[in-house]
Amino acid sequence: MNLGQDVDASLAGTMSFMSNTMDPGNLEQLNRLAMRLPKLNPTERLGGLLFR
């Protein structure tokens, strides 16, 4: 599936979420949410959400 996301940013996001969960299903849900949230604040993009 092509979601138009930066692979490196997605991987960094997954790695940062691993401090909260190691469950693959939860990681997938967190990644999908993280991909949608930048639309609310496009100036920060994915990286602005991951490290708050």
mmCIF entry with sequence, helices, sheets and N, C-alpha, C, O atoms, coordinates in Angstrom:
data_MODEL
# 
_entry.id   MODEL 
# 
_entity.id                         1 
_entity.type                       polymer 
_entity.pdbx_number_of_molecules   1 
# 
_entity_poly.entity_id                      1 
_entity_poly.type                           'polypeptide(L)' 
_entity_poly.nstd_linkage                   no 
_entity_poly.nstd_monomer                   no 
_entity_poly.pdbx_seq_one_letter_code       MNLGQDVDASLAGTMSFMSNTMDPGNLEQLNRLAMRLPKLNPTERLGGLLFR 
_entity_poly.pdbx_seq_one_letter_code_can   MNLGQDVDASLAGTMSFMSNTMDPGNLEQLNRLAMRLPKLNPTERLGGLLFR 
_entity_poly.pdbx_strand_id                 A 
# 
loop_
_entity_poly_seq.entity_id 
_entity_poly_seq.num 
_entity_poly_seq.mon_id 
_entity_poly_seq.hetero 
1 1  MET n 
1 2  ASN n 
1 3  LEU n 
1 4  GLY n 
1 5  GLN n 
1 6  ASP n 
1 7  VAL n 
1 8  ASP n 
1 9  ALA n 
1 10 SER n 
1 11 LEU n 
1 12 ALA n 
1 13 GLY n 
1 14 THR n 
1 15 MET n 
1 16 SER n 
1 17 PHE n 
1 18 MET n 
1 19 SER n 
1 20 ASN n 
1 21 THR n 
1 22 MET n 
1 23 ASP n 
1 24 PRO n 
1 25 GLY n 
1 26 ASN n 
1 27 LEU n 
1 28 GLU n 
1 29 GLN n 
1 30 LEU n 
1 31 ASN n 
1 32 ARG n 
1 33 LEU n 
1 34 ALA n 
1 35 MET n 
1 36 ARG n 
1 37 LEU n 
1 38 PRO n 
1 39 LYS n 
1 40 LEU n 
1 41 ASN n 
1 42 PRO n 
1 43 THR n 
1 44 GLU n 
1 45 ARG n 
1 46 LEU n 
1 47 GLY n 
1 48 GLY n 
1 49 LEU n 
1 50 LEU n 
1 51 PHE n 
1 52 ARG n 
# 
_struct_asym.id          A 
_struct_asym.entity_id   1 
# 
loop_
_struct_conf.conf_type_id 
_struct_conf.id 
_struct_conf.pdbx_PDB_helix_id 
_struct_conf.beg_label_comp_id 
_struct_conf.beg_label_asym_id 
_struct_conf.beg_label_seq_id 
_struct_conf.pdbx_beg_PDB_ins_code 
_struct_conf.end_label_comp_id 
_struct_conf.end_label_asym_id 
_struct_conf.end_label_seq_id 
_struct_conf.pdbx_end_PDB_ins_code 
_struct_conf.beg_auth_comp_id 
_struct_conf.beg_auth_asym_id 
_struct_conf.beg_auth_seq_id 
_struct_conf.end_auth_comp_id 
_struct_conf.end_auth_asym_id 
_struct_conf.end_auth_seq_id 
_struct_conf.pdbx_PDB_helix_class 
_struct_conf.details 
_struct_conf.pdbx_PDB_helix_length 
HELX_P HELX_P1 AA1 VAL A 7  ? PHE A 17 ? VAL A 7  PHE A 17 1 ? 11 
HELX_P HELX_P2 AA2 PRO A 24 ? ARG A 36 ? PRO A 24 ARG A 36 1 ? 13 
HELX_P HELX_P3 AA3 LEU A 37 ? LYS A 39 ? LEU A 37 LYS A 39 5 ? 3  
HELX_P HELX_P4 AA4 ARG A 45 ? LEU A 50 ? ARG A 45 LEU A 50 1 ? 6  
# 
_struct_conf_type.id          HELX_P 
_struct_conf_type.criteria    ? 
_struct_conf_type.reference   ? 
# 
loop_
_atom_site.group_PDB 
_atom_site.id 
_atom_site.type_symbol 
_atom_site.label_atom_id 
_atom_site.label_alt_id 
_atom_site.label_comp_id 
_atom_site.label_asym_id 
_atom_site.label_entity_id 
_atom_site.label_seq_id 
_atom_site.pdbx_PDB_ins_code 
_atom_site.Cartn_x 
_atom_site.Cartn_y 
_atom_site.Cartn_z 
_atom_site.occupancy 
_atom_site.B_iso_or_equiv 
_atom_site.pdbx_formal_charge 
_atom_site.auth_seq_id 
_atom_site.auth_comp_id 
_atom_site.auth_asym_id 
_atom_site.auth_atom_id 
_atom_site.pdbx_PDB_model_num 
ATOM 1   N N  . MET A 1 1  ? 0.848  -1.170 0.000  1.00 0.00 ? 1  MET A N  1 
ATOM 2   C CA . MET A 1 1  ? 0.000  0.000  0.000  1.00 0.00 ? 1  MET A CA 1 
ATOM 3   C C  . MET A 1 1  ? 0.893  1.233  0.000  1.00 0.00 ? 1  MET A C  1 
ATOM 4   O O  . MET A 1 1  ? 1.811  1.327  0.815  1.00 0.00 ? 1  MET A O  1 
ATOM 5   N N  . ASN A 1 2  ? 0.643  2.167  -0.891 1.00 0.00 ? 2  ASN A N  1 
ATOM 6   C CA . ASN A 1 2  ? 1.415  3.390  -0.980 1.00 0.00 ? 2  ASN A CA 1 
ATOM 7   C C  . ASN A 1 2  ? 0.641  4.508  -0.301 1.00 0.00 ? 2  ASN A C  1 
ATOM 8   O O  . ASN A 1 2  ? -0.404 4.938  -0.789 1.00 0.00 ? 2  ASN A O  1 
ATOM 9   N N  . LEU A 1 3  ? 1.159  4.974  0.824  1.00 0.00 ? 3  LEU A N  1 
ATOM 10  C CA . LEU A 1 3  ? 0.494  6.040  1.565  1.00 0.00 ? 3  LEU A CA 1 
ATOM 11  C C  . LEU A 1 3  ? 1.197  7.376  1.398  1.00 0.00 ? 3  LEU A C  1 
ATOM 12  O O  . LEU A 1 3  ? 0.813  8.364  2.024  1.00 0.00 ? 3  LEU A O  1 
ATOM 13  N N  . GLY A 1 4  ? 2.220  7.414  0.561  1.00 0.00 ? 4  GLY A N  1 
ATOM 14  C CA . GLY A 1 4  ? 2.916  8.659  0.317  1.00 0.00 ? 4  GLY A CA 1 
ATOM 15  C C  . GLY A 1 4  ? 3.722  9.154  1.508  1.00 0.00 ? 4  GLY A C  1 
ATOM 16  O O  . GLY A 1 4  ? 3.903  10.361 1.673  1.00 0.00 ? 4  GLY A O  1 
ATOM 17  N N  . GLN A 1 5  ? 4.202  8.246  2.331  1.00 0.00 ? 5  GLN A N  1 
ATOM 18  C CA . GLN A 1 5  ? 4.947  8.618  3.527  1.00 0.00 ? 5  GLN A CA 1 
ATOM 19  C C  . GLN A 1 5  ? 6.432  8.377  3.332  1.00 0.00 ? 5  GLN A C  1 
ATOM 20  O O  . GLN A 1 5  ? 6.836  7.512  2.555  1.00 0.00 ? 5  GLN A O  1 
ATOM 21  N N  . ASP A 1 6  ? 7.233  9.140  4.037  1.00 0.00 ? 6  ASP A N  1 
ATOM 22  C CA . ASP A 1 6  ? 8.681  8.969  4.057  1.00 0.00 ? 6  ASP A CA 1 
ATOM 23  C C  . ASP A 1 6  ? 8.994  7.708  4.857  1.00 0.00 ? 6  ASP A C  1 
ATOM 24  O O  . ASP A 1 6  ? 8.641  7.615  6.033  1.00 0.00 ? 6  ASP A O  1 
ATOM 25  N N  . VAL A 1 7  ? 9.649  6.743  4.231  1.00 0.00 ? 7  VAL A N  1 
ATOM 26  C CA . VAL A 1 7  ? 9.932  5.460  4.880  1.00 0.00 ? 7  VAL A CA 1 
ATOM 27  C C  . VAL A 1 7  ? 10.795 5.663  6.126  1.00 0.00 ? 7  VAL A C  1 
ATOM 28  O O  . VAL A 1 7  ? 10.546 5.044  7.160  1.00 0.00 ? 7  VAL A O  1 
ATOM 29  N N  . ASP A 1 8  ? 11.798 6.518  6.033  1.00 0.00 ? 8  ASP A N  1 
ATOM 30  C CA . ASP A 1 8  ? 12.675 6.760  7.184  1.00 0.00 ? 8  ASP A CA 1 
ATOM 31  C C  . ASP A 1 8  ? 11.904 7.381  8.345  1.00 0.00 ? 8  ASP A C  1 
ATOM 32  O O  . ASP A 1 8  ? 12.120 7.011  9.499  1.00 0.00 ? 8  ASP A O  1 
ATOM 33  N N  . ALA A 1 9  ? 11.009 8.319  8.052  1.00 0.00 ? 9  ALA A N  1 
ATOM 34  C CA . ALA A 1 9  ? 10.199 8.941  9.109  1.00 0.00 ? 9  ALA A CA 1 
ATOM 35  C C  . ALA A 1 9  ? 9.254  7.917  9.732  1.00 0.00 ? 9  ALA A C  1 
ATOM 36  O O  . ALA A 1 9  ? 9.050  7.923  10.946 1.00 0.00 ? 9  ALA A O  1 
ATOM 37  N N  . SER A 1 10 ? 8.680  7.045  8.917  1.00 0.00 ? 10 SER A N  1 
ATOM 38  C CA . SER A 1 10 ? 7.786  6.012  9.443  1.00 0.00 ? 10 SER A CA 1 
ATOM 39  C C  . SER A 1 10 ? 8.535  5.034  10.342 1.00 0.00 ? 10 SER A C  1 
ATOM 40  O O  . SER A 1 10 ? 8.035  4.633  11.392 1.00 0.00 ? 10 SER A O  1 
ATOM 41  N N  . LEU A 1 11 ? 9.731  4.657  9.921  1.00 0.00 ? 11 LEU A N  1 
ATOM 42  C CA . LEU A 1 11 ? 10.541 3.761  10.736 1.00 0.00 ? 11 LEU A CA 1 
ATOM 43  C C  . LEU A 1 11 ? 10.925 4.421  12.052 1.00 0.00 ? 11 LEU A C  1 
ATOM 44  O O  . LEU A 1 11 ? 10.872 3.786  13.105 1.00 0.00 ? 11 LEU A O  1 
ATOM 45  N N  . ALA A 1 12 ? 11.312 5.696  11.998 1.00 0.00 ? 12 ALA A N  1 
ATOM 46  C CA . ALA A 1 12 ? 11.648 6.420  13.223 1.00 0.00 ? 12 ALA A CA 1 
ATOM 47  C C  . ALA A 1 12 ? 10.434 6.499  14.142 1.00 0.00 ? 12 ALA A C  1 
ATOM 48  O O  . ALA A 1 12 ? 10.562 6.404  15.363 1.00 0.00 ? 12 ALA A O  1 
ATOM 49  N N  . GLY A 1 13 ? 9.262  6.672  13.548 1.00 0.00 ? 13 GLY A N  1 
ATOM 50  C CA . GLY A 1 13 ? 8.036  6.707  14.343 1.00 0.00 ? 13 GLY A CA 1 
ATOM 51  C C  . GLY A 1 13 ? 7.775  5.388  15.042 1.00 0.00 ? 13 GLY A C  1 
ATOM 52  O O  . GLY A 1 13 ? 7.450  5.352  16.228 1.00 0.00 ? 13 GLY A O  1 
ATOM 53  N N  . THR A 1 14 ? 7.920  4.302  14.292 1.00 0.00 ? 14 THR A N  1 
ATOM 54  C CA . THR A 1 14 ? 7.723  2.980  14.878 1.00 0.00 ? 14 THR A CA 1 
ATOM 55  C C  . THR A 1 14 ? 8.695  2.747  16.023 1.00 0.00 ? 14 THR A C  1 
ATOM 56  O O  . THR A 1 14 ? 8.316  2.235  17.077 1.00 0.00 ? 14 THR A O  1 
ATOM 57  N N  . MET A 1 15 ? 9.944  3.123  15.813 1.00 0.00 ? 15 MET A N  1 
ATOM 58  C CA . MET A 1 15 ? 10.955 2.940  16.860 1.00 0.00 ? 15 MET A CA 1 
ATOM 59  C C  . MET A 1 15 ? 10.602 3.761  18.103 1.00 0.00 ? 15 MET A C  1 
ATOM 60  O O  . MET A 1 15 ? 10.777 3.283  19.224 1.00 0.00 ? 15 MET A O  1 
ATOM 61  N N  . SER A 1 16 ? 10.112 4.976  17.922 1.00 0.00 ? 16 SER A N  1 
ATOM 62  C CA . SER A 1 16 ? 9.764  5.799  19.079 1.00 0.00 ? 16 SER A CA 1 
ATOM 63  C C  . SER A 1 16 ? 8.541  5.247  19.808 1.00 0.00 ? 16 SER A C  1 
ATOM 64  O O  . SER A 1 16 ? 8.445  5.368  21.029 1.00 0.00 ? 16 SER A O  1 
ATOM 65  N N  . PHE A 1 17 ? 7.604  4.641  19.069 1.00 0.00 ? 17 PHE A N  1 
ATOM 66  C CA . PHE A 1 17 ? 6.418  4.067  19.699 1.00 0.00 ? 17 PHE A CA 1 
ATOM 67  C C  . PHE A 1 17 ? 6.737  2.800  20.488 1.00 0.00 ? 17 PHE A C  1 
ATOM 68  O O  . PHE A 1 17 ? 5.963  2.407  21.361 1.00 0.00 ? 17 PHE A O  1 
ATOM 69  N N  . MET A 1 18 ? 7.856  2.163  20.195 1.00 0.00 ? 18 MET A N  1 
ATOM 70  C CA . MET A 1 18 ? 8.215  0.928  20.886 1.00 0.00 ? 18 MET A CA 1 
ATOM 71  C C  . MET A 1 18 ? 8.493  1.147  22.369 1.00 0.00 ? 18 MET A C  1 
ATOM 72  O O  . MET A 1 18 ? 8.508  0.185  23.138 1.00 0.00 ? 18 MET A O  1 
ATOM 73  N N  . SER A 1 19 ? 8.712  2.381  22.781 1.00 0.00 ? 19 SER A N  1 
ATOM 74  C CA . SER A 1 19 ? 8.873  2.640  24.212 1.00 0.00 ? 19 SER A CA 1 
ATOM 75  C C  . SER A 1 19 ? 7.531  2.534  24.937 1.00 0.00 ? 19 SER A C  1 
ATOM 76  O O  . SER A 1 19 ? 7.486  2.427  26.162 1.00 0.00 ? 19 SER A O  1 
ATOM 77  N N  . ASN A 1 20 ? 6.429  2.566  24.162 1.00 0.00 ? 20 ASN A N  1 
ATOM 78  C CA . ASN A 1 20 ? 5.090  2.458  24.744 1.00 0.00 ? 20 ASN A CA 1 
ATOM 79  C C  . ASN A 1 20 ? 4.478  1.075  24.588 1.00 0.00 ? 20 ASN A C  1 
ATOM 80  O O  . ASN A 1 20 ? 3.728  0.625  25.454 1.00 0.00 ? 20 ASN A O  1 
ATOM 81  N N  . THR A 1 21 ? 4.793  0.403  23.491 1.00 0.00 ? 21 THR A N  1 
ATOM 82  C CA . THR A 1 21 ? 4.216  -0.913 23.227 1.00 0.00 ? 21 THR A CA 1 
ATOM 83  C C  . THR A 1 21 ? 5.112  -1.698 22.283 1.00 0.00 ? 21 THR A C  1 
ATOM 84  O O  . THR A 1 21 ? 5.809  -1.121 21.448 1.00 0.00 ? 21 THR A O  1 
ATOM 85  N N  . MET A 1 22 ? 5.088  -2.995 22.418 1.00 0.00 ? 22 MET A N  1 
ATOM 86  C CA . MET A 1 22 ? 5.798  -3.868 21.491 1.00 0.00 ? 22 MET A CA 1 
ATOM 87  C C  . MET A 1 22 ? 4.807  -4.709 20.679 1.00 0.00 ? 22 MET A C  1 
ATOM 88  O O  . MET A 1 22 ? 5.213  -5.505 19.832 1.00 0.00 ? 22 MET A O  1 
ATOM 89  N N  . ASP A 1 23 ? 3.524  -4.532 20.935 1.00 0.00 ? 23 ASP A N  1 
ATOM 90  C CA . ASP A 1 23 ? 2.485  -5.263 20.225 1.00 0.00 ? 23 ASP A CA 1 
ATOM 91  C C  . ASP A 1 23 ? 2.400  -4.767 18.781 1.00 0.00 ? 23 ASP A C  1 
ATOM 92  O O  . ASP A 1 23 ? 2.155  -3.582 18.555 1.00 0.00 ? 23 ASP A O  1 
ATOM 93  N N  . PRO A 1 24 ? 2.599  -5.649 17.802 1.00 0.00 ? 24 PRO A N  1 
ATOM 94  C CA . PRO A 1 24 ? 2.585  -5.214 16.398 1.00 0.00 ? 24 PRO A CA 1 
ATOM 95  C C  . PRO A 1 24 ? 1.278  -4.549 15.979 1.00 0.00 ? 24 PRO A C  1 
ATOM 96  O O  . PRO A 1 24 ? 1.293  -3.611 15.182 1.00 0.00 ? 24 PRO A O  1 
ATOM 97  N N  . GLY A 1 25 ? 0.171  -5.012 16.491 1.00 0.00 ? 25 GLY A N  1 
ATOM 98  C CA . GLY A 1 25 ? -1.117 -4.411 16.155 1.00 0.00 ? 25 GLY A CA 1 
ATOM 99  C C  . GLY A 1 25 ? -1.222 -2.990 16.665 1.00 0.00 ? 25 GLY A C  1 
ATOM 100 O O  . GLY A 1 25 ? -1.717 -2.109 15.962 1.00 0.00 ? 25 GLY A O  1 
ATOM 101 N N  . ASN A 1 26 ? -0.758 -2.761 17.889 1.00 0.00 ? 26 ASN A N  1 
ATOM 102 C CA . ASN A 1 26 ? -0.773 -1.415 18.448 1.00 0.00 ? 26 ASN A CA 1 
ATOM 103 C C  . ASN A 1 26 ? 0.185  -0.498 17.696 1.00 0.00 ? 26 ASN A C  1 
ATOM 104 O O  . ASN A 1 26 ? -0.129 0.668  17.456 1.00 0.00 ? 26 ASN A O  1 
ATOM 105 N N  . LEU A 1 27 ? 1.350  -1.021 17.324 1.00 0.00 ? 27 LEU A N  1 
ATOM 106 C CA . LEU A 1 27 ? 2.303  -0.218 16.567 1.00 0.00 ? 27 LEU A CA 1 
ATOM 107 C C  . LEU A 1 27 ? 1.709  0.204  15.221 1.00 0.00 ? 27 LEU A C  1 
ATOM 108 O O  . LEU A 1 27 ? 1.897  1.338  14.780 1.00 0.00 ? 27 LEU A O  1 
ATOM 109 N N  . GLU A 1 28 ? 1.002  -0.706 14.582 1.00 0.00 ? 28 GLU A N  1 
ATOM 110 C CA . GLU A 1 28 ? 0.373  -0.372 13.302 1.00 0.00 ? 28 GLU A CA 1 
ATOM 111 C C  . GLU A 1 28 ? -0.670 0.730  13.478 1.00 0.00 ? 28 GLU A C  1 
ATOM 112 O O  . GLU A 1 28 ? -0.736 1.666  12.680 1.00 0.00 ? 28 GLU A O  1 
ATOM 113 N N  . GLN A 1 29 ? -1.482 0.613  14.524 1.00 0.00 ? 29 GLN A N  1 
ATOM 114 C CA . GLN A 1 29 ? -2.506 1.630  14.775 1.00 0.00 ? 29 GLN A CA 1 
ATOM 115 C C  . GLN A 1 29 ? -1.872 2.983  15.084 1.00 0.00 ? 29 GLN A C  1 
ATOM 116 O O  . GLN A 1 29 ? -2.342 4.012  14.598 1.00 0.00 ? 29 GLN A O  1 
ATOM 117 N N  . LEU A 1 30 ? -0.815 2.993  15.884 1.00 0.00 ? 30 LEU A N  1 
ATOM 118 C CA . LEU A 1 30 ? -0.132 4.241  16.207 1.00 0.00 ? 30 LEU A CA 1 
ATOM 119 C C  . LEU A 1 30 ? 0.467  4.873  14.957 1.00 0.00 ? 30 LEU A C  1 
ATOM 120 O O  . LEU A 1 30 ? 0.397  6.089  14.780 1.00 0.00 ? 30 LEU A O  1 
ATOM 121 N N  . ASN A 1 31 ? 1.056  4.054  14.091 1.00 0.00 ? 31 ASN A N  1 
ATOM 122 C CA . ASN A 1 31 ? 1.628  4.573  12.848 1.00 0.00 ? 31 ASN A CA 1 
ATOM 123 C C  . ASN A 1 31 ? 0.562  5.162  11.948 1.00 0.00 ? 31 ASN A C  1 
ATOM 124 O O  . ASN A 1 31 ? 0.756  6.229  11.365 1.00 0.00 ? 31 ASN A O  1 
ATOM 125 N N  . ARG A 1 32 ? -0.548 4.485  11.833 1.00 0.00 ? 32 ARG A N  1 
ATOM 126 C CA . ARG A 1 32 ? -1.632 5.005  10.985 1.00 0.00 ? 32 ARG A CA 1 
ATOM 127 C C  . ARG A 1 32 ? -2.163 6.325  11.529 1.00 0.00 ? 32 ARG A C  1 
ATOM 128 O O  . ARG A 1 32 ? -2.440 7.245  10.760 1.00 0.00 ? 32 ARG A O  1 
ATOM 129 N N  . LEU A 1 33 ? -2.307 6.425  12.840 1.00 0.00 ? 33 LEU A N  1 
ATOM 130 C CA . LEU A 1 33 ? -2.748 7.678  13.449 1.00 0.00 ? 33 LEU A CA 1 
ATOM 131 C C  . LEU A 1 33 ? -1.711 8.773  13.226 1.00 0.00 ? 33 LEU A C  1 
ATOM 132 O O  . LEU A 1 33 ? -2.064 9.907  12.904 1.00 0.00 ? 33 LEU A O  1 
ATOM 133 N N  . ALA A 1 34 ? -0.447 8.441  13.394 1.00 0.00 ? 34 ALA A N  1 
ATOM 134 C CA . ALA A 1 34 ? 0.621  9.423  13.204 1.00 0.00 ? 34 ALA A CA 1 
ATOM 135 C C  . ALA A 1 34 ? 0.675  9.918  11.756 1.00 0.00 ? 34 ALA A C  1 
ATOM 136 O O  . ALA A 1 34 ? 1.060  11.062 11.515 1.00 0.00 ? 34 ALA A O  1 
ATOM 137 N N  . MET A 1 35 ? 0.297  9.082  10.796 1.00 0.00 ? 35 MET A N  1 
ATOM 138 C CA . MET A 1 35 ? 0.292  9.501  9.397  1.00 0.00 ? 35 MET A CA 1 
ATOM 139 C C  . MET A 1 35 ? -0.863 10.449 9.100  1.00 0.00 ? 35 MET A C  1 
ATOM 140 O O  . MET A 1 35 ? -0.768 11.286 8.203  1.00 0.00 ? 35 MET A O  1 
ATOM 141 N N  . ARG A 1 36 ? -1.954 10.317 9.853  1.00 0.00 ? 36 ARG A N  1 
ATOM 142 C CA . ARG A 1 36 ? -3.113 11.180 9.617  1.00 0.00 ? 36 ARG A CA 1 
ATOM 143 C C  . ARG A 1 36 ? -3.015 12.506 10.355 1.00 0.00 ? 36 ARG A C  1 
ATOM 144 O O  . ARG A 1 36 ? -3.516 13.515 9.858  1.00 0.00 ? 36 ARG A O  1 
ATOM 145 N N  . LEU A 1 37 ? -2.396 12.534 11.508 1.00 0.00 ? 37 LEU A N  1 
ATOM 146 C CA . LEU A 1 37 ? -2.367 13.736 12.327 1.00 0.00 ? 37 LEU A CA 1 
ATOM 147 C C  . LEU A 1 37 ? -1.654 14.935 11.703 1.00 0.00 ? 37 LEU A C  1 
ATOM 148 O O  . LEU A 1 37 ? -2.085 16.062 11.947 1.00 0.00 ? 37 LEU A O  1 
ATOM 149 N N  . PRO A 1 38 ? -0.601 14.765 10.920 1.00 0.00 ? 38 PRO A N  1 
ATOM 150 C CA . PRO A 1 38 ? 0.059  15.948 10.347 1.00 0.00 ? 38 PRO A CA 1 
ATOM 151 C C  . PRO A 1 38 ? -0.853 16.800 9.464  1.00 0.00 ? 38 PRO A C  1 
ATOM 152 O O  . PRO A 1 38 ? -0.558 17.968 9.209  1.00 0.00 ? 38 PRO A O  1 
ATOM 153 N N  . LYS A 1 39 ? -1.938 16.230 9.009  1.00 0.00 ? 39 LYS A N  1 
ATOM 154 C CA . LYS A 1 39 ? -2.867 17.018 8.206  1.00 0.00 ? 39 LYS A CA 1 
ATOM 155 C C  . LYS A 1 39 ? -3.500 18.123 9.042  1.00 0.00 ? 39 LYS A C  1 
ATOM 156 O O  . LYS A 1 39 ? -3.955 19.129 8.497  1.00 0.00 ? 39 LYS A O  1 
ATOM 157 N N  . LEU A 1 40 ? -3.533 17.945 10.357 1.00 0.00 ? 40 LEU A N  1 
ATOM 158 C CA . LEU A 1 40 ? -4.065 18.982 11.238 1.00 0.00 ? 40 LEU A CA 1 
ATOM 159 C C  . LEU A 1 40 ? -3.052 20.111 11.446 1.00 0.00 ? 40 LEU A C  1 
ATOM 160 O O  . LEU A 1 40 ? -3.435 21.256 11.689 1.00 0.00 ? 40 LEU A O  1 
ATOM 161 N N  . ASN A 1 41 ? -1.757 19.784 11.351 1.00 0.00 ? 41 ASN A N  1 
ATOM 162 C CA . ASN A 1 41 ? -0.697 20.772 11.505 1.00 0.00 ? 41 ASN A CA 1 
ATOM 163 C C  . ASN A 1 41 ? 0.394  20.474 10.478 1.00 0.00 ? 41 ASN A C  1 
ATOM 164 O O  . ASN A 1 41 ? 1.434  19.913 10.825 1.00 0.00 ? 41 ASN A O  1 
ATOM 165 N N  . PRO A 1 42 ? 0.165  20.845 9.216  1.00 0.00 ? 42 PRO A N  1 
ATOM 166 C CA . PRO A 1 42 ? 1.079  20.441 8.143  1.00 0.00 ? 42 PRO A CA 1 
ATOM 167 C C  . PRO A 1 42 ? 2.478  21.046 8.230  1.00 0.00 ? 42 PRO A C  1 
ATOM 168 O O  . PRO A 1 42 ? 3.389  20.549 7.567  1.00 0.00 ? 42 PRO A O  1 
ATOM 169 N N  . THR A 1 43 ? 2.678  22.081 9.009  1.00 0.00 ? 43 THR A N  1 
ATOM 170 C CA . THR A 1 43 ? 4.012  22.682 9.075  1.00 0.00 ? 43 THR A CA 1 
ATOM 171 C C  . THR A 1 43 ? 5.000  21.811 9.831  1.00 0.00 ? 43 THR A C  1 
ATOM 172 O O  . THR A 1 43 ? 6.202  21.901 9.582  1.00 0.00 ? 43 THR A O  1 
ATOM 173 N N  . GLU A 1 44 ? 4.529  20.967 10.749 1.00 0.00 ? 44 GLU A N  1 
ATOM 174 C CA . GLU A 1 44 ? 5.416  20.123 11.519 1.00 0.00 ? 44 GLU A CA 1 
ATOM 175 C C  . GLU A 1 44 ? 5.594  18.736 10.935 1.00 0.00 ? 44 GLU A C  1 
ATOM 176 O O  . GLU A 1 44 ? 6.584  18.065 11.226 1.00 0.00 ? 44 GLU A O  1 
ATOM 177 N N  . ARG A 1 45 ? 4.660  18.300 10.124 1.00 0.00 ? 45 ARG A N  1 
ATOM 178 C CA . ARG A 1 45 ? 4.718  16.986 9.505  1.00 0.00 ? 45 ARG A CA 1 
ATOM 179 C C  . ARG A 1 45 ? 4.841  15.873 10.544 1.00 0.00 ? 45 ARG A C  1 
ATOM 180 O O  . ARG A 1 45 ? 4.556  16.105 11.719 1.00 0.00 ? 45 ARG A O  1 
ATOM 181 N N  . LEU A 1 46 ? 5.254  14.686 10.146 1.00 0.00 ? 46 LEU A N  1 
ATOM 182 C CA . LEU A 1 46 ? 5.291  13.517 11.016 1.00 0.00 ? 46 LEU A CA 1 
ATOM 183 C C  . LEU A 1 46 ? 6.282  13.679 12.164 1.00 0.00 ? 46 LEU A C  1 
ATOM 184 O O  . LEU A 1 46 ? 5.975  13.305 13.295 1.00 0.00 ? 46 LEU A O  1 
ATOM 185 N N  . GLY A 1 47 ? 7.438  14.217 11.900 1.00 0.00 ? 47 GLY A N  1 
ATOM 186 C CA . GLY A 1 47 ? 8.461  14.346 12.936 1.00 0.00 ? 47 GLY A CA 1 
ATOM 187 C C  . GLY A 1 47 ? 8.024  15.206 14.103 1.00 0.00 ? 47 GLY A C  1 
ATOM 188 O O  . GLY A 1 47 ? 8.450  14.959 15.232 1.00 0.00 ? 47 GLY A O  1 
ATOM 189 N N  . GLY A 1 48 ? 7.200  16.194 13.875 1.00 0.00 ? 48 GLY A N  1 
ATOM 190 C CA . GLY A 1 48 ? 6.723  17.054 14.948 1.00 0.00 ? 48 GLY A CA 1 
ATOM 191 C C  . GLY A 1 48 ? 5.817  16.328 15.926 1.00 0.00 ? 48 GLY A C  1 
ATOM 192 O O  . GLY A 1 48 ? 5.682  16.741 17.078 1.00 0.00 ? 48 GLY A O  1 
ATOM 193 N N  . LEU A 1 49 ? 5.205  15.261 15.477 1.00 0.00 ? 49 LEU A N  1 
ATOM 194 C CA . LEU A 1 49 ? 4.300  14.509 16.345 1.00 0.00 ? 49 LEU A CA 1 
ATOM 195 C C  . LEU A 1 49 ? 5.025  13.441 17.153 1.00 0.00 ? 49 LEU A C  1 
ATOM 196 O O  . LEU A 1 49 ? 4.636  13.139 18.282 1.00 0.00 ? 49 LEU A O  1 
ATOM 197 N N  . LEU A 1 50 ? 6.045  12.888 16.594 1.00 0.00 ? 50 LEU A N  1 
ATOM 198 C CA . LEU A 1 50 ? 6.651  11.708 17.182 1.00 0.00 ? 50 LEU A CA 1 
ATOM 199 C C  . LEU A 1 50 ? 7.457  11.994 18.436 1.00 0.00 ? 50 LEU A C  1 
ATOM 200 O O  . LEU A 1 50 ? 7.551  11.135 19.313 1.00 0.00 ? 50 LEU A O  1 
ATOM 201 N N  . PHE A 1 51 ? 8.024  13.149 18.539 1.00 0.00 ? 51 PHE A N  1 
ATOM 202 C CA . PHE A 1 51 ? 8.974  13.387 19.602 1.00 0.00 ? 51 PHE A CA 1 
ATOM 203 C C  . PHE A 1 51 ? 8.489  14.435 20.588 1.00 0.00 ? 51 PHE A C  1 
ATOM 204 O O  . PHE A 1 51 ? 9.283  15.246 21.066 1.00 0.00 ? 51 PHE A O  1 
ATOM 205 N N  . ARG A 1 52 ? 7.219  14.434 20.897 1.00 0.00 ? 52 ARG A N  1 
ATOM 206 C CA . ARG A 1 52 ? 6.647  15.359 21.880 1.00 0.00 ? 52 ARG A CA 1 
ATOM 207 C C  . ARG A 1 52 ? 6.468  14.668 23.195 1.00 0.00 ? 52 ARG A C  1 
ATOM 208 O O  . ARG A 1 52 ? 5.998  15.278 24.155 1.00 0.00 ? 52 ARG A O  1 
# 
